[in-house]
Amino acid sequence: MQAVIRTGGKQYLVQPGDRIDVELLDNADNEEIQFEDVLMVSDGENEVKVGTPTVKGATVSGRLLGQKKGKKVIIFKFKRRKGYRKKQGHRQKFSSVEITDIQA
């Protein structure tokens, strides 16, 4: 069984047992999470349910494994011949989620 969920402004194709990194969630570690924004559900064989925009009554359950930071991104701005230089860094925070169940 597969599903497409939307969280953090992104869409993810998931199935039970998958581990995905999503935008930071405000939940405790090892807590159960319900994703209500299910855009599509497939049984893996023939039946596919596509939502308009979401599938009614479909939920995806997961377990929060922990939080981590992504790769560092360097932002460097400068203007030639003006003496202007500005260097910044950023590390995006992610939540790691293991998908446990898909309810259609």
C-alpha positions in Angstrom: 0.0 0.0 0.0 1.3 3.5 -0.9 0.2 7.0 -0.3 1.1 10.6 -1.1 1.1 12.9 1.9 1.6 16.6 2.1 3.5 18.1 5.1 5.7 21.2 5.4 4.8 22.4 1.9 6.2 19.3 0.3 4.7 16.0 -1.0 6.1 12.5 -0.1 5.3 9.1 -1.6 5.3 6.7 1.4 4.6 3.1 2.3 4.7 1.3 5.6 8.3 0.9 6.9 9.7 4.0 5.1 11.8 6.6 7.0 11.4 10.1 5.7 12.8 13.5 6.8 10.2 16.2 6.9 10.2 19.8 8.0 10.5 20.2 11.8 7.5 19.0 13.7 6.7 20.1 17.3 6.2 16.7 18.8 8.2 14.6 21.3 10.4 11.7 20.3 8.7 8.3 19.9 5.3 10.0 19.7 2.7 8.8 17.2 1.9 11.2 14.4 -1.2 11.3 12.1 -0.9 12.9 8.7 -4.4 14.0 7.6 -3.3 15.6 4.3 -3.4 12.4 2.1 -3.5 13.3 -1.6 -3.5 9.8 -3.0 -3.9 6.2 -1.8 -3.0 3.1 -3.8 -3.2 -0.6 -2.8 -0.2 -1.3 -5.0 -2.1 -3.4 -7.5 -5.1 -1.9 -9.3 -7.1 0.5 -7.1 -6.0 4.1 -6.9 -7.9 6.8 -5.0 -7.0 10.4 -5.9 -8.3 13.1 -3.7 -9.8 16.5 -4.7 -7.6 17.8 -3.1 -7.4 15.2 -0.3 -8.8 11.7 0.1 -11.7 11.7 2.6 -11.1 9.6 5.7 -7.6 8.6 4.7 -4.8 8.9 7.3 -1.2 7.9 7.4 0.3 7.0 10.8 3.9 7.4 11.7 6.3 7.5 14.7 8.7 10.4 15.3 12.2 9.0 15.5 14.0 12.3 16.4 15.3 15.6 15.0 18.4 16.4 13.1 20.0 19.2 11.1 20.6 19.2 7.4 23.8 20.2 5.5 25.1 23.7 6.0 24.3 26.2 3.3 26.6 29.2 2.9 25.0 32.5 1.7 27.7 34.9 0.5 26.7 38.3 -0.8 29.1 40.9 -2.2 29.3 43.9 -4.5 32.4 44.3 -6.5 34.5 47.4 -6.0 32.3 48.6 -3.1 33.9 46.8 -0.1 30.6 45.1 0.7 30.8 41.4 1.8 28.3 39.5 3.9 28.6 35.8 4.8 25.9 33.8 6.5 25.3 30.2 7.2 22.1 28.2 7.7 21.3 24.6 8.7 17.7 23.5 8.2 16.1 21.4 11.0 14.3 18.2 10.1 12.2 15.6 11.9 12.8 11.9 11.0 9.6 9.9 10.8 9.0 6.2 10.3 5.7 5.4 8.5 3.8 2.7 10.4 0.3 2.4 8.8 -1.9 3.7 6.0 -5.6 3.8 6.5 -7.8 4.2 3.4 
